Amino acid sequence: MRRQIYRDAQAETVLAELPQVLERHTLLLCSAGRPVPGLPCLVELESRWDDARGRSVTLTPWGEAQAIYDGYTLGTYDLHSVLPLYRLYDLPPDAPEARVPEPGHAVIDVLTGVATVYAQNGGSEPEAVYTTRVSDLERQTGKEALRQIRADLALAGVPVYPGALYGESSIPYPWEDEGDFSAPSVHNDEVSVPLVGYVLDPDSQEVVYLHVVGAKMALRSIWGTLSNGGGQMVSLAADRHITGYTSHNYETFSSSVDEASPTGEVTHLHRLVITDRQAIAPDVAERAYLVIPKEGSDDLDRGEVFAARLNALLPIPILPHWGTTLRQYGSRRELLQPCLCGGDVEQAYRITKDGWVELVTDLIQDGELSI
């Protein structure tokens, strides 16, 4: 799902004022620190003192330039968000062209950092015009990421000025970004990878379900921690900070994120899903887990799923249509223990054998359950 991460309140003003400013000054340059796609962009800013002019001048590949910090020189006071701009003293024959940018927006994959820039181009549907990657995304705010995208556009000579940054994910990613990209993560002593979802046992803090993405070797490291002997553990930084311990009783699933990428961009990222067998096996001994995902939960018959987990655990048969009633009465008698969960998991419960046979007997005798 696409969501807004950052909107530049000054973007419309910049786009409205630039045409008149460029008519007055012919050629203006910008810097990578305050980029304006469409204007030639200076990556490194060097200056020297000019005795003849009595001021410091900026050195550019096309000659010396004056740094403009004030609206009086530009003829407008509404471009403060992109100042300073730079005006060449002399226009050489090989001077680059300065173009007025079109309005646009950018969409970034919050897991991979791949950003696609869209321009309206006078049509009803935006057109994808440029793709780049934002480095060190987890350390960026939305404002900083959009600035880096604009700098890449300016250096590539693509005259589109994105005024907003939206986030989406190459796989369903359940945490909302609030102006930055400090993604929930799982880490051991060696690596840290983005966390998509988790379930922990409320008593033992054993990992029941873990959904992570990252480079293949990093995922192998996380899996190695949970599959090795001893009291191995991983740390989760999500809506809370938790330590998760291994149960040594897992099934795993892995796939390439590229297979589901909406942009078709090759990211070399993979997903890994680790699930305790007591959450999925048709026959368990001491306890069972019920994990309800967020995606597709509206189409899930929760009563039947709950009945299936009781069937896996109890020595008596549980009919599918009993599930809803048993879950309601089981909650009242505190036979269900909510698990710690988050991300792509809506709810999760720990179920033990205690009390269920007696509950079924009572409900059949009271006519609440029919055979």
C-alpha positions as MATLAB code, in Angstrom:
seq = 'MRRQIYRDAQAETVLAELPQVLERHTLLLCSAGRPVPGLPCLVELESRWDDARGRSVTLTPWGEAQAIYDGYTLGTYDLHSVLPLYRLYDLPPDAPEARVPEPGHAVIDVLTGVATVYAQNGGSEPEAVYTTRVSDLERQTGKEALRQIRADLALAGVPVYPGALYGESSIPYPWEDEGDFSAPSVHNDEVSVPLVGYVLDPDSQEVVYLHVVGAKMALRSIWGTLSNGGGQMVSLAADRHITGYTSHNYETFSSSVDEASPTGEVTHLHRLVITDRQAIAPDVAERAYLVIPKEGSDDLDRGEVFAARLNALLPIPILPHWGTTLRQYGSRRELLQPCLCGGDVEQAYRITKDGWVELVTDLIQDGELSI';
ca = [
       0.000    0.000    0.000;
       1.353    3.414   -0.965;
       1.517    6.042    1.779;
       2.849    9.570    1.986;
       6.140    9.890    3.824;
       7.008   13.540    3.177;
       5.529   16.523    1.322;
       7.521   19.682    0.568;
       5.247   22.641    1.284;
       7.498   24.930   -0.794;
       7.552   22.817   -3.982;
       4.614   24.538   -5.698;
       6.099   27.960   -4.975;
       9.499   26.957   -6.364;
       7.910   25.641   -9.566;
       5.802   28.798   -9.951;
       8.694   31.243   -9.457;
      11.466   29.542  -11.453;
      10.244   30.447  -14.973;
      10.372   34.205  -14.279;
      13.697   33.932  -12.458;
      15.333   32.010  -15.325;
      14.082   34.609  -17.820;
      15.891   37.316  -15.845;
      19.147   35.438  -15.245;
      19.508   33.091  -18.252;
      21.639   30.521  -16.449;
      21.529   29.614  -12.811;
      23.293   26.710  -11.128;
      22.252   24.761   -8.052;
      24.164   22.639   -5.538;
      23.688   19.005   -4.570;
      22.849   20.243   -1.071;
      19.911   22.341   -2.365;
      19.179   20.636   -5.703;
      16.798   21.942   -8.342;
      16.425   19.362  -11.143;
      16.641   21.167  -14.471;
      19.461   23.423  -13.309;
      23.098   22.361  -13.770;
      24.238   20.929  -10.449;
      27.486   21.531   -8.565;
      28.671   18.546   -6.544;
      31.682   20.182   -4.921;
      31.629   23.829   -3.911;
      34.960   25.620   -4.051;
      35.450   29.344   -3.681;
      38.213   31.923   -3.682;
      38.519   35.593   -2.851;
      38.433   37.897   -5.889;
      40.197   41.212   -5.187;
      38.823   42.854   -8.336;
      35.224   42.050   -7.428;
      35.797   42.502   -3.721;
      33.992   39.283   -2.850;
      34.298   35.524   -2.677;
      33.457   33.777   -5.959;
      32.397   30.161   -6.510;
      34.459   28.055   -8.904;
      32.459   25.939  -11.371;
      33.347   23.820  -14.438;
      32.022   26.713  -16.587;
      33.775   29.603  -14.879;
      33.369   31.791  -11.829;
      29.936   32.316  -10.336;
      28.266   34.524   -7.760;
      26.460   32.788   -4.900;
      22.998   34.320   -4.503;
      21.546   34.165   -1.015;
      18.958   36.958   -1.233;
      15.659   37.421   -2.976;
      16.471   40.970   -4.041;
      19.146   39.772   -6.478;
      16.886   37.053   -7.879;
      13.831   39.291   -8.131;
      11.720   37.112   -5.850;
      11.672   36.310   -2.142;
       9.891   32.988   -2.556;
      12.849   30.733   -3.417;
      14.481   30.702    0.010;
      14.090   26.904    0.277;
      16.539   26.333   -2.626;
      19.055   29.115   -1.921;
      21.849   29.655   -2.494;
      21.750   29.499   -6.287;
      24.768   30.430   -8.394;
      24.955   32.849  -11.360;
      27.852   32.721  -13.814;
      29.633   36.058  -14.343;
      30.421   35.196  -17.951;
      28.464   32.806  -20.167;
      30.902   30.477  -21.978;
      30.075   28.779  -25.313;
      29.852   25.374  -23.645;
      27.503   26.550  -20.892;
      24.878   23.923  -20.034;
      21.188   24.557  -20.469;
      18.968   25.441  -17.539;
      15.412   24.172  -17.876;
      12.299   24.784  -15.830;
      11.405   21.479  -14.169;
       8.029   19.803  -14.365;
       6.113   18.911  -11.215;
       6.269   15.297  -10.104;
       6.494   12.931   -7.175;
       8.691   10.027   -6.073;
       7.795    6.568   -4.798;
      10.362    4.659   -2.751;
      10.491    0.989   -1.839;
      11.034    1.192    1.922;
      12.840   -2.161    1.979;
      15.234   -1.690   -0.934;
      15.666    2.084   -1.206;
      14.803    1.985   -4.931;
      12.986    5.217   -5.833;
      10.973    5.869   -8.981;
      10.229    9.448  -10.055;
       6.962   10.218  -11.855;
       6.109   13.294  -13.940;
       2.637   14.365  -14.988;
       3.803   15.264  -18.537;
       0.465   16.860  -19.288;
      -1.349   13.525  -19.181;
      -3.972   12.113  -16.883;
      -1.635    9.382  -15.579;
       1.844   10.094  -14.187;
       4.741    8.695  -16.214;
       7.787    7.031  -14.673;
      10.816    9.015  -15.891;
      13.718    8.080  -13.630;
      14.827    5.414  -11.162;
      17.543    5.723   -8.542;
      18.474    4.226   -5.196;
      18.677    6.096   -1.889;
      21.709    4.980    0.100;
      21.647    4.392    3.881;
      17.865    4.650    3.816;
      17.416    3.600    7.435;
      19.406    6.682    8.538;
      17.446    9.150    6.406;
      14.368   11.230    7.087;
      11.779   11.615    4.352;
      13.030   15.138    3.678;
      16.630   13.955    3.330;
      15.660   11.074    1.034;
      13.711   13.417   -1.256;
      16.682   15.793   -1.362;
      18.967   12.940   -2.443;
      16.500   11.950   -5.171;
      16.377   15.547   -6.431;
      20.172   15.719   -6.476;
      20.331   12.544   -8.593;
      17.764   14.031  -10.979;
      19.735   17.276  -11.275;
      23.020   15.458  -11.932;
      21.320   13.228  -14.521;
      19.787   16.255  -16.277;
      16.188   15.129  -15.708;
      14.022   18.275  -15.257;
      11.386   16.928  -12.867;
      10.902   18.437   -9.399;
       9.221   15.893   -7.086;
       7.222   17.658   -4.432;
       6.234   14.601   -2.405;
       7.710   11.266   -1.422;
       5.545    8.160   -1.068;
       6.506    4.793    0.347;
       5.530    1.325   -0.750;
       7.106   -2.084   -0.395;
       8.177   -4.891   -2.675;
       6.450   -7.191   -0.182;
       3.615   -6.315    2.226;
       5.266   -4.243    4.941;
       3.064   -3.533    7.941;
       4.752   -0.706    9.809;
       3.913    2.877    8.887;
       6.829    5.233    8.303;
       6.471    8.502   10.211;
       8.850   10.782    8.379;
      11.866    8.511    8.513;
      12.989    5.024    7.565;
      14.097    3.542   10.869;
      12.584    0.203    9.911;
      11.794   -2.425   12.554;
      14.595   -4.940   12.565;
      15.958   -8.210   13.922;
      19.607   -8.550   14.810;
      22.101  -10.931   16.320;
      25.751  -10.275   17.111;
      26.643  -10.141   13.397;
      23.849   -8.647   11.264;
      20.619   -6.649   11.314;
      17.782   -7.209    8.826;
      14.337   -5.590    8.320;
      11.508   -7.204   10.268;
       8.154   -7.817    8.557;
       6.340   -9.693   11.315;
       6.826  -11.666   14.526;
       5.162  -13.748   17.223;
       6.772  -14.577   20.573;
       5.509  -16.993   23.225;
       4.243  -14.895   26.174;
       5.873  -17.134   28.802;
       9.148  -18.376   27.332;
       9.671  -15.557   24.768;
      10.486  -18.255   22.228;
      10.149  -17.197   18.611;
       6.931  -18.684   17.208;
       6.937  -16.788   13.901;
       9.525  -14.553   12.294;
       9.286  -12.899    8.860;
      12.401  -11.013    7.761;
      13.965   -9.699    4.549;
      17.534   -8.982    3.566;
      20.600  -10.264    1.776;
      20.811  -14.054    1.626;
      23.927  -14.276    3.792;
      22.392  -12.010    6.464;
      19.253  -14.163    6.596;
      21.413  -17.273    6.919;
      23.079  -15.665    9.923;
      19.708  -15.017   11.614;
      18.579  -18.565   10.842;
      21.884  -19.919   12.113;
      21.328  -18.196   15.451;
      17.878  -19.772   15.888;
      18.855  -23.219   14.611;
      22.054  -23.687   16.613;
      22.185  -25.390   19.999;
      22.262  -23.632   23.337;
      20.260  -20.661   24.523;
      20.479  -18.786   21.238;
      18.565  -15.514   20.912;
      17.865  -12.624   18.563;
      16.862   -9.054   19.379;
      13.778   -7.442   17.858;
      13.408   -3.683   17.529;
       9.829   -3.045   16.414;
       6.970   -1.355   18.256;
       8.917   -2.520   21.316;
      12.386   -3.943   22.034;
      12.258   -7.664   22.798;
      14.618  -10.603   23.026;
      13.446  -13.743   21.228;
      14.786  -17.198   22.085;
      14.889  -20.283   19.911;
      12.532  -23.248   20.341;
      14.672  -25.459   18.034;
      11.430  -26.616   16.422;
      11.017  -24.761   13.128;
       9.909  -24.981    9.534;
      11.240  -22.359    7.131;
      10.210  -20.808    3.850;
      12.306  -18.491    1.686;
      11.901  -16.744   -1.657;
      13.370  -13.888   -3.680;
      11.856  -10.459   -3.140;
      12.595   -9.675   -6.808;
       9.861  -12.095   -7.863;
       7.263   -9.778   -6.309;
       8.896   -6.393   -6.960;
       6.360   -3.904   -8.412;
       9.141   -2.037  -10.230;
      10.852   -5.103  -11.662;
      14.080   -3.807  -10.101;
      16.623   -6.485   -9.215;
      17.401   -6.012   -5.527;
      19.046   -9.353   -4.620;
      16.947   -9.368   -1.442;
      15.232  -12.446   -0.070;
      12.517  -13.098    2.460;
      12.727  -15.739    5.168;
       9.755  -17.002    7.178;
      10.526  -19.077   10.286;
       7.537  -20.786   11.953;
       7.386  -23.011   15.011;
       5.921  -26.391   14.040;
       3.420  -26.075   16.890;
       1.723  -23.312   14.878;
       1.302  -25.394   11.715;
       1.676  -29.131   12.449;
      -1.515  -31.277   12.354;
      -0.458  -33.074   15.550;
       1.290  -31.401   18.508;
       1.988  -32.588   22.046;
       2.219  -29.892   24.720;
       0.831  -26.719   23.173;
      -0.413  -25.198   19.937;
      -0.243  -21.684   18.534;
      -2.882  -19.830   16.533;
      -1.399  -17.143   14.282;
      -3.825  -14.857   12.422;
      -2.202  -12.808    9.638;
      -3.266   -9.291    8.693;
      -3.275   -9.922    4.962;
      -6.270  -12.020    3.924;
      -7.707  -12.205    7.453;
     -11.103  -10.945    6.242;
     -11.491  -14.101    4.140;
     -10.299  -16.386    6.942;
     -12.833  -18.454    8.885;
     -11.261  -17.899   12.284;
     -13.567  -20.370   13.985;
     -12.534  -23.226   11.689;
      -8.851  -22.324   11.985;
      -9.124  -22.278   15.769;
     -10.894  -25.652   15.736;
      -8.083  -27.072   13.593;
      -5.449  -25.983   16.132;
      -7.475  -27.551   18.979;
      -7.777  -30.749   16.929;
      -4.009  -30.819   16.604;
      -3.625  -30.579   20.378;
      -6.516  -32.360   22.122;
      -7.179  -36.106   22.450;
     -10.868  -35.603   21.493;
     -12.193  -34.550   18.084;
     -13.210  -30.901   17.622;
     -15.779  -30.200   14.908;
     -15.022  -27.208   12.626;
     -18.286  -25.394   13.480;
     -17.417  -25.505   17.193;
     -14.449  -23.218   16.756;
     -16.115  -19.830   17.225;
     -17.995  -20.904   20.369;
     -14.969  -22.606   21.906;
     -12.799  -19.584   21.262;
     -15.336  -17.287   22.971;
     -15.749  -19.481   26.065;
     -12.050  -20.340   26.145;
     -11.200  -16.642   26.311;
     -13.632  -16.158   29.200;
     -12.015  -19.017   31.138;
      -8.541  -17.674   30.261;
      -7.576  -20.848   28.400;
      -6.064  -18.700   25.633;
      -2.910  -16.661   26.190;
      -2.293  -13.740   23.813;
       1.201  -13.814   22.313;
       3.488  -10.871   21.692;
       3.051  -10.078   18.005;
       3.367   -7.314   15.443;
       3.861   -6.428   11.818;
       2.009   -8.688    9.404;
       0.402  -10.615   12.288;
      -2.978   -9.373   13.525;
      -3.377  -11.722   16.509;
      -1.645  -14.763   17.966;
      -2.480  -17.097   20.863;
      -0.818  -19.834   22.888;
      -3.108  -22.817   23.581;
      -2.372  -25.551   26.127;
      -4.395  -28.702   26.897;
      -5.551  -27.580   30.321;
      -9.313  -27.128   30.667;
     -10.428  -27.719   27.087;
     -11.861  -31.242   27.470;
     -13.886  -30.080   30.470;
     -15.086  -27.015   28.531;
     -16.210  -29.117   25.568;
     -18.076  -31.481   27.914;
     -19.834  -28.586   29.680;
     -20.863  -26.887   26.428;
     -22.259  -30.104   24.935;
     -24.273  -30.752   28.082;
     -25.583  -27.153   28.063;
     -26.559  -27.412   24.399;
     -24.048  -24.760   23.273;
     -22.297  -27.303   21.031;
     -24.174  -29.658   18.738;
     -22.800  -32.924   17.368;
];
